[in-house]
Amino acid sequence: MSWLYIALLAGAVAVLVGAEWPRLAERAGFQSRERRSRARRKQHLRVVRKESDDFAASVQRDLERLPTTKERDTRRR
């Protein structure tokens, strides 16, 4: 075997492992560790149900600052 065939074989193996990596990682248990880590990080998060007035005012200011063209402004008046 020449070095070209060995290089092609190594490349084919690398492509095969790269294509099958998600399935191999799932079977090896790599994702379960990541899933547990993510669950631990999410425990500290909280959902904000009520929007604050500061947020609404901030959005209103941002909307007012958006650039408009004169053509659109004349149609509105």
Biopython code that builds the backbone (N, CA, C, O; Angstrom):
import numpy as np
from Bio.PDB.StructureBuilder import StructureBuilder

atoms = [
    (1, "MET", "N", (0.841, -1.181, 0.000)),
    (1, "MET", "CA", (0.000, 0.000, 0.000)),
    (1, "MET", "C", (0.886, 1.244, 0.000)),
    (1, "MET", "O", (1.908, 1.306, 0.685)),
    (2, "SER", "N", (0.480, 2.192, -0.758)),
    (2, "SER", "CA", (1.248, 3.428, -0.811)),
    (2, "SER", "C", (0.691, 4.424, 0.204)),
    (2, "SER", "O", (-0.358, 4.185, 0.803)),
    (3, "TRP", "N", (1.383, 5.518, 0.392)),
    (3, "TRP", "CA", (0.956, 6.529, 1.367)),
    (3, "TRP", "C", (-0.342, 7.199, 0.946)),
    (3, "TRP", "O", (-1.091, 7.669, 1.802)),
    (4, "LEU", "N", (-0.630, 7.255, -0.358)),
    (4, "LEU", "CA", (-1.867, 7.853, -0.846)),
    (4, "LEU", "C", (-3.076, 7.044, -0.389)),
    (4, "LEU", "O", (-4.070, 7.615, 0.057)),
    (5, "TYR", "N", (-2.998, 5.731, -0.495)),
    (5, "TYR", "CA", (-4.106, 4.872, -0.061)),
    (5, "TYR", "C", (-4.313, 4.966, 1.440)),
    (5, "TYR", "O", (-5.451, 4.950, 1.910)),
    (6, "ILE", "N", (-3.241, 5.063, 2.190)),
    (6, "ILE", "CA", (-3.351, 5.183, 3.650)),
    (6, "ILE", "C", (-3.998, 6.522, 4.017)),
    (6, "ILE", "O", (-4.825, 6.589, 4.926)),
    (7, "ALA", "N", (-3.619, 7.573, 3.312)),
    (7, "ALA", "CA", (-4.200, 8.890, 3.572)),
    (7, "ALA", "C", (-5.686, 8.905, 3.221)),
    (7, "ALA", "O", (-6.491, 9.471, 3.961)),
    (8, "LEU", "N", (-6.054, 8.291, 2.101)),
    (8, "LEU", "CA", (-7.472, 8.217, 1.719)),
    (8, "LEU", "C", (-8.275, 7.389, 2.720)),
    (8, "LEU", "O", (-9.401, 7.747, 3.065)),
    (9, "LEU", "N", (-7.698, 6.289, 3.182)),
    (9, "LEU", "CA", (-8.369, 5.471, 4.176)),
    (9, "LEU", "C", (-8.551, 6.235, 5.487)),
    (9, "LEU", "O", (-9.615, 6.160, 6.101)),
    (10, "ALA", "N", (-7.534, 6.962, 5.917)),
    (10, "ALA", "CA", (-7.635, 7.762, 7.141)),
    (10, "ALA", "C", (-8.675, 8.869, 6.977)),
    (10, "ALA", "O", (-9.415, 9.165, 7.915)),
    (11, "GLY", "N", (-8.733, 9.466, 5.821)),
    (11, "GLY", "CA", (-9.741, 10.497, 5.553)),
    (11, "GLY", "C", (-11.150, 9.929, 5.580)),
    (11, "GLY", "O", (-12.066, 10.554, 6.114)),
    (12, "ALA", "N", (-11.325, 8.741, 5.003)),
    (12, "ALA", "CA", (-12.640, 8.103, 4.997)),
    (12, "ALA", "C", (-13.077, 7.756, 6.420)),
    (12, "ALA", "O", (-14.243, 7.924, 6.775)),
    (13, "VAL", "N", (-12.149, 7.279, 7.221)),
    (13, "VAL", "CA", (-12.471, 6.957, 8.616)),
    (13, "VAL", "C", (-12.838, 8.227, 9.372)),
    (13, "VAL", "O", (-13.778, 8.218, 10.166)),
    (14, "ALA", "N", (-12.119, 9.317, 9.141)),
    (14, "ALA", "CA", (-12.414, 10.584, 9.804)),
    (14, "ALA", "C", (-13.798, 11.098, 9.411)),
    (14, "ALA", "O", (-14.533, 11.598, 10.263)),
    (15, "VAL", "N", (-14.157, 10.984, 8.145)),
    (15, "VAL", "CA", (-15.481, 11.412, 7.687)),
    (15, "VAL", "C", (-16.560, 10.543, 8.317)),
    (15, "VAL", "O", (-17.597, 11.058, 8.736)),
    (16, "LEU", "N", (-16.337, 9.253, 8.390)),
    (16, "LEU", "CA", (-17.312, 8.342, 8.985)),
    (16, "LEU", "C", (-17.521, 8.646, 10.462)),
    (16, "LEU", "O", (-18.658, 8.692, 10.931)),
    (17, "VAL", "N", (-16.443, 8.854, 11.192)),
    (17, "VAL", "CA", (-16.562, 9.174, 12.621)),
    (17, "VAL", "C", (-17.242, 10.523, 12.803)),
    (17, "VAL", "O", (-18.061, 10.675, 13.709)),
    (18, "GLY", "N", (-16.928, 11.495, 11.973)),
    (18, "GLY", "CA", (-17.571, 12.802, 12.059)),
    (18, "GLY", "C", (-19.060, 12.742, 11.781)),
    (18, "GLY", "O", (-19.845, 13.441, 12.421)),
    (19, "ALA", "N", (-19.452, 11.907, 10.826)),
    (19, "ALA", "CA", (-20.866, 11.791, 10.491)),
    (19, "ALA", "C", (-21.645, 11.049, 11.568)),
    (19, "ALA", "O", (-22.814, 11.353, 11.806)),
    (20, "GLU", "N", (-21.025, 10.102, 12.206)),
    (20, "GLU", "CA", (-21.706, 9.294, 13.218)),
    (20, "GLU", "C", (-21.484, 9.791, 14.643)),
    (20, "GLU", "O", (-21.954, 9.158, 15.589)),
    (21, "TRP", "N", (-20.781, 10.907, 14.821)),
    (21, "TRP", "CA", (-20.438, 11.375, 16.157)),
    (21, "TRP", "C", (-21.649, 11.614, 17.059)),
    (21, "TRP", "O", (-21.594, 11.223, 18.225)),
    (22, "PRO", "N", (-22.742, 12.233, 16.592)),
    (22, "PRO", "CA", (-23.880, 12.433, 17.501)),
    (22, "PRO", "C", (-24.420, 11.115, 18.068)),
    (22, "PRO", "O", (-24.750, 11.033, 19.251)),
    (23, "ARG", "N", (-24.506, 10.119, 17.244)),
    (23, "ARG", "CA", (-25.009, 8.826, 17.714)),
    (23, "ARG", "C", (-24.007, 8.151, 18.637)),
    (23, "ARG", "O", (-24.399, 7.534, 19.627)),
    (24, "LEU", "N", (-22.725, 8.257, 18.328)),
    (24, "LEU", "CA", (-21.707, 7.674, 19.193)),
    (24, "LEU", "C", (-21.652, 8.378, 20.549)),
    (24, "LEU", "O", (-21.503, 7.726, 21.583)),
    (25, "ALA", "N", (-21.772, 9.695, 20.547)),
    (25, "ALA", "CA", (-21.730, 10.452, 21.793)),
    (25, "ALA", "C", (-22.933, 10.121, 22.670)),
    (25, "ALA", "O", (-22.814, 10.062, 23.894)),
    (26, "GLU", "N", (-24.089, 9.904, 22.047)),
    (26, "GLU", "CA", (-25.295, 9.557, 22.806)),
    (26, "GLU", "C", (-25.126, 8.209, 23.493)),
    (26, "GLU", "O", (-25.511, 8.051, 24.651)),
    (27, "ARG", "N", (-24.570, 7.265, 22.808)),
    (27, "ARG", "CA", (-24.358, 5.941, 23.389)),
    (27, "ARG", "C", (-23.277, 5.953, 24.463)),
    (27, "ARG", "O", (-23.343, 5.181, 25.419)),
    (28, "ALA", "N", (-22.284, 6.824, 24.310)),
    (28, "ALA", "CA", (-21.188, 6.882, 25.276)),
    (28, "ALA", "C", (-21.595, 7.634, 26.539)),
    (28, "ALA", "O", (-20.910, 7.532, 27.556)),
    (29, "GLY", "N", (-22.698, 8.389, 26.498)),
    (29, "GLY", "CA", (-23.170, 9.084, 27.683)),
    (29, "GLY", "C", (-22.642, 10.486, 27.839)),
    (29, "GLY", "O", (-22.764, 11.062, 28.921)),
    (30, "PHE", "N", (-22.053, 11.069, 26.795)),
    (30, "PHE", "CA", (-21.530, 12.426, 26.888)),
    (30, "PHE", "C", (-22.655, 13.443, 27.047)),
    (30, "PHE", "O", (-22.489, 14.444, 27.744)),
    (31, "GLN", "N", (-23.788, 13.198, 26.413)),
    (31, "GLN", "CA", (-24.886, 14.156, 26.474)),
    (31, "GLN", "C", (-25.584, 14.142, 27.817)),
    (31, "GLN", "O", (-26.136, 15.163, 28.225)),
    (32, "SER", "N", (-25.577, 13.027, 28.513)),
    (32, "SER", "CA", (-26.253, 12.992, 29.808)),
    (32, "SER", "C", (-25.552, 13.898, 30.802)),
    (32, "SER", "O", (-26.210, 14.543, 31.618)),
    (33, "ARG", "N", (-24.240, 13.960, 30.750)),
    (33, "ARG", "CA", (-23.494, 14.870, 31.622)),
    (33, "ARG", "C", (-23.842, 16.311, 31.295)),
    (33, "ARG", "O", (-24.050, 17.123, 32.196)),
    (34, "GLU", "N", (-23.907, 16.628, 30.016)),
    (34, "GLU", "CA", (-24.252, 17.985, 29.597)),
    (34, "GLU", "C", (-25.689, 18.314, 30.006)),
    (34, "GLU", "O", (-25.965, 19.435, 30.434)),
    (35, "ARG", "N", (-26.592, 17.367, 29.883)),
    (35, "ARG", "CA", (-27.993, 17.567, 30.259)),
    (35, "ARG", "C", (-28.112, 17.863, 31.758)),
    (35, "ARG", "O", (-28.869, 18.749, 32.155)),
    (36, "ARG", "N", (-27.371, 17.130, 32.586)),
    (36, "ARG", "CA", (-27.408, 17.374, 34.032)),
    (36, "ARG", "C", (-26.825, 18.738, 34.366)),
    (36, "ARG", "O", (-27.347, 19.448, 35.226)),
    (37, "SER", "N", (-25.752, 19.101, 33.691)),
    (37, "SER", "CA", (-25.133, 20.403, 33.921)),
    (37, "SER", "C", (-26.090, 21.528, 33.547)),
    (37, "SER", "O", (-26.187, 22.524, 34.263)),
    (38, "ARG", "N", (-26.782, 21.378, 32.453)),
    (38, "ARG", "CA", (-27.739, 22.398, 32.018)),
    (38, "ARG", "C", (-28.900, 22.495, 32.994)),
    (38, "ARG", "O", (-29.372, 23.593, 33.288)),
    (39, "ALA", "N", (-29.365, 21.363, 33.496)),
    (39, "ALA", "CA", (-30.457, 21.371, 34.468)),
    (39, "ALA", "C", (-30.043, 22.110, 35.741)),
    (39, "ALA", "O", (-30.843, 22.847, 36.317)),
    (40, "ARG", "N", (-28.800, 21.916, 36.181)),
    (40, "ARG", "CA", (-28.308, 22.635, 37.360)),
    (40, "ARG", "C", (-28.260, 24.137, 37.118)),
    (40, "ARG", "O", (-28.608, 24.919, 38.003)),
    (41, "ARG", "N", (-27.832, 24.546, 35.932)),
    (41, "ARG", "CA", (-27.774, 25.974, 35.628)),
    (41, "ARG", "C", (-29.172, 26.573, 35.542)),
    (41, "ARG", "O", (-29.375, 27.719, 35.942)),
    (42, "LYS", "N", (-30.128, 25.827, 35.033)),
    (42, "LYS", "CA", (-31.481, 26.335, 34.860)),
    (42, "LYS", "C", (-32.234, 26.460, 36.180)),
    (42, "LYS", "O", (-33.235, 27.174, 36.236)),
    (43, "GLN", "N", (-31.794, 25.798, 37.235)),
    (43, "GLN", "CA", (-32.471, 25.883, 38.514)),
    (43, "GLN", "C", (-32.463, 27.304, 39.060)),
    (43, "GLN", "O", (-33.372, 27.689, 39.795)),
    (44, "HIS", "N", (-31.451, 28.085, 38.711)),
    (44, "HIS", "CA", (-31.320, 29.433, 39.237)),
    (44, "HIS", "C", (-32.095, 30.463, 38.416)),
    (44, "HIS", "O", (-32.158, 31.629, 38.806)),
    (45, "LEU", "N", (-32.671, 30.070, 37.318)),
    (45, "LEU", "CA", (-33.410, 31.005, 36.473)),
    (45, "LEU", "C", (-34.834, 31.151, 36.985)),
    (45, "LEU", "O", (-35.373, 30.250, 37.627)),
    (46, "ARG", "N", (-35.432, 32.294, 36.691)),
    (46, "ARG", "CA", (-36.828, 32.489, 37.061)),
    (46, "ARG", "C", (-37.543, 33.161, 35.894)),
    (46, "ARG", "O", (-36.923, 33.843, 35.078)),
    (47, "VAL", "N", (-38.834, 32.959, 35.832)),
    (47, "VAL", "CA", (-39.650, 33.533, 34.772)),
    (47, "VAL", "C", (-40.285, 34.805, 35.308)),
    (47, "VAL", "O", (-40.881, 34.810, 36.385)),
    (48, "VAL", "N", (-40.151, 35.874, 34.551)),
    (48, "VAL", "CA", (-40.769, 37.138, 34.933)),
    (48, "VAL", "C", (-42.109, 37.216, 34.231)),
    (48, "VAL", "O", (-42.173, 37.267, 33.003)),
    (49, "ARG", "N", (-43.161, 37.224, 34.996)),
    (49, "ARG", "CA", (-44.518, 37.219, 34.428)),
    (49, "ARG", "C", (-44.993, 38.618, 34.045)),
    (49, "ARG", "O", (-45.630, 38.785, 33.005)),
    (50, "LYS", "N", (-44.697, 39.619, 34.863)),
    (50, "LYS", "CA", (-45.214, 40.961, 34.642)),
    (50, "LYS", "C", (-44.114, 41.843, 34.064)),
    (50, "LYS", "O", (-43.008, 41.918, 34.600)),
    (51, "GLU", "N", (-44.436, 42.502, 32.969)),
    (51, "GLU", "CA", (-43.463, 43.418, 32.376)),
    (51, "GLU", "C", (-43.410, 44.697, 33.192)),
    (51, "GLU", "O", (-44.441, 45.208, 33.629)),
    (52, "SER", "N", (-42.241, 45.196, 33.390)),
    (52, "SER", "CA", (-42.107, 46.417, 34.178)),
    (52, "SER", "C", (-42.393, 47.631, 33.302)),
    (52, "SER", "O", (-42.328, 47.568, 32.075)),
    (53, "ASP", "N", (-42.711, 48.732, 33.965)),
    (53, "ASP", "CA", (-42.969, 49.980, 33.244)),
    (53, "ASP", "C", (-41.695, 50.495, 32.583)),
    (53, "ASP", "O", (-41.753, 51.127, 31.528)),
    (54, "ASP", "N", (-40.547, 50.228, 33.199)),
    (54, "ASP", "CA", (-39.287, 50.665, 32.612)),
    (54, "ASP", "C", (-39.061, 50.007, 31.260)),
    (54, "ASP", "O", (-38.587, 50.644, 30.320)),
    (55, "PHE", "N", (-39.403, 48.732, 31.173)),
    (55, "PHE", "CA", (-39.221, 48.022, 29.912)),
    (55, "PHE", "C", (-40.143, 48.600, 28.843)),
    (55, "PHE", "O", (-39.717, 48.825, 27.710)),
    (56, "ALA", "N", (-41.398, 48.841, 29.196)),
    (56, "ALA", "CA", (-42.350, 49.395, 28.231)),
    (56, "ALA", "C", (-41.903, 50.781, 27.773)),
    (56, "ALA", "O", (-42.002, 51.106, 26.589)),
    (57, "ALA", "N", (-41.414, 51.595, 28.699)),
    (57, "ALA", "CA", (-40.936, 52.928, 28.334)),
    (57, "ALA", "C", (-39.709, 52.829, 27.438)),
    (57, "ALA", "O", (-39.556, 53.611, 26.501)),
    (58, "SER", "N", (-38.843, 51.877, 27.723)),
    (58, "SER", "CA", (-37.644, 51.673, 26.910)),
    (58, "SER", "C", (-38.017, 51.288, 25.478)),
    (58, "SER", "O", (-37.439, 51.801, 24.520)),
    (59, "VAL", "N", (-38.971, 50.397, 25.343)),
    (59, "VAL", "CA", (-39.414, 49.979, 24.006)),
    (59, "VAL", "C", (-40.027, 51.156, 23.269)),
    (59, "VAL", "O", (-39.761, 51.350, 22.083)),
    (60, "GLN", "N", (-40.846, 51.944, 23.956)),
    (60, "GLN", "CA", (-41.472, 53.099, 23.323)),
    (60, "GLN", "C", (-40.422, 54.100, 22.846)),
    (60, "GLN", "O", (-40.537, 54.640, 21.746)),
    (61, "ARG", "N", (-39.395, 54.353, 23.670)),
    (61, "ARG", "CA", (-38.322, 55.269, 23.267)),
    (61, "ARG", "C", (-37.585, 54.729, 22.045)),
    (61, "ARG", "O", (-37.255, 55.486, 21.132)),
    (62, "ASP", "N", (-37.328, 53.428, 22.027)),
    (62, "ASP", "CA", (-36.626, 52.838, 20.886)),
    (62, "ASP", "C", (-37.447, 52.953, 19.615)),
    (62, "ASP", "O", (-36.906, 53.228, 18.544)),
    (63, "LEU", "N", (-38.750, 52.744, 19.730)),
    (63, "LEU", "CA", (-39.609, 52.863, 18.552)),
    (63, "LEU", "C", (-39.653, 54.296, 18.032)),
    (63, "LEU", "O", (-39.689, 54.519, 16.822)),
    (64, "GLU", "N", (-39.650, 55.248, 18.925)),
    (64, "GLU", "CA", (-39.687, 56.646, 18.502)),
    (64, "GLU", "C", (-38.375, 57.070, 17.838)),
    (64, "GLU", "O", (-38.371, 57.974, 17.002)),
    (65, "ARG", "N", (-37.279, 56.434, 18.198)),
    (65, "ARG", "CA", (-35.971, 56.792, 17.653)),
    (65, "ARG", "C", (-35.667, 56.120, 16.322)),
    (65, "ARG", "O", (-34.648, 56.425, 15.702)),
    (66, "LEU", "N", (-36.517, 55.224, 15.874)),
    (66, "LEU", "CA", (-36.267, 54.549, 14.606)),
    (66, "LEU", "C", (-36.294, 55.555, 13.463)),
    (66, "LEU", "O", (-37.157, 56.433, 13.431)),
    (67, "PRO", "N", (-35.368, 55.437, 12.535)),
    (67, "PRO", "CA", (-35.356, 56.382, 11.415)),
    (67, "PRO", "C", (-36.518, 56.116, 10.457)),
    (67, "PRO", "O", (-36.876, 54.970, 10.184)),
    (68, "THR", "N", (-37.079, 57.180, 9.970)),
    (68, "THR", "CA", (-38.160, 57.075, 8.988)),
    (68, "THR", "C", (-37.815, 57.952, 7.799)),
    (68, "THR", "O", (-36.965, 58.838, 7.892)),
    (69, "THR", "N", (-38.470, 57.705, 6.700)),
    (69, "THR", "CA", (-38.245, 58.552, 5.530)),
    (69, "THR", "C", (-39.295, 59.649, 5.512)),
    (69, "THR", "O", (-40.370, 59.497, 6.092)),
    (70, "LYS", "N", (-38.992, 60.729, 4.861)),
    (70, "LYS", "CA", (-39.927, 61.857, 4.802)),
    (70, "LYS", "C", (-41.199, 61.460, 4.060)),
    (70, "LYS", "O", (-42.285, 61.958, 4.357)),
    (71, "GLU", "N", (-41.052, 60.562, 3.096)),
    (71, "GLU", "CA", (-42.209, 60.132, 2.316)),
    (71, "GLU", "C", (-43.249, 59.463, 3.207)),
    (71, "GLU", "O", (-44.443, 59.726, 3.061)),
    (72, "ARG", "N", (-42.837, 58.644, 4.085)),
    (72, "ARG", "CA", (-43.757, 57.965, 4.998)),
    (72, "ARG", "C", (-44.373, 58.965, 5.980)),
    (72, "ARG", "O", (-45.548, 58.848, 6.328)),
    (73, "ASP", "N", (-43.591, 59.938, 6.421)),
    (73, "ASP", "CA", (-44.089, 60.923, 7.375)),
    (73, "ASP", "C", (-45.177, 61.802, 6.743)),
    (73, "ASP", "O", (-46.150, 62.156, 7.410)),
    (74, "THR", "N", (-45.019, 62.149, 5.486)),
    (74, "THR", "CA", (-46.020, 63.003, 4.847)),
    (74, "THR", "C", (-47.323, 62.258, 4.609)),
    (74, "THR", "O", (-48.385, 62.881, 4.604)),
    (75, "ARG", "N", (-47.277, 60.952, 4.412)),
    (75, "ARG", "CA", (-48.505, 60.168, 4.226)),
    (75, "ARG", "C", (-49.304, 60.074, 5.513)),
    (75, "ARG", "O", (-50.533, 60.026, 5.475)),
    (76, "ARG", "N", (-48.638, 60.046, 6.628)),
    (76, "ARG", "CA", (-49.320, 59.912, 7.905)),
    (76, "ARG", "C", (-50.026, 61.197, 8.307)),
    (76, "ARG", "O", (-51.020, 61.139, 9.031)),
    (77, "ARG", "N", (-49.561, 62.328, 7.873)),
    (77, "ARG", "CA", (-50.140, 63.610, 8.306)),
    (77, "ARG", "C", (-51.229, 64.021, 7.432)),
    (77, "ARG", "O", (-51.829, 65.074, 7.648)),
]
sb = StructureBuilder()
sb.init_structure("model")
sb.init_model(0)
sb.init_chain("A")
sb.init_seg("    ")
for serial, (resi, resn, name, xyz) in enumerate(atoms, 1):
    if name == "N":
        sb.init_residue(resn, " ", resi, " ")
    sb.init_atom(name, np.array(xyz, "f"), 0.0, 1.0, " ", f" {name:<3s}", serial, name[0])
structure = sb.get_structure()
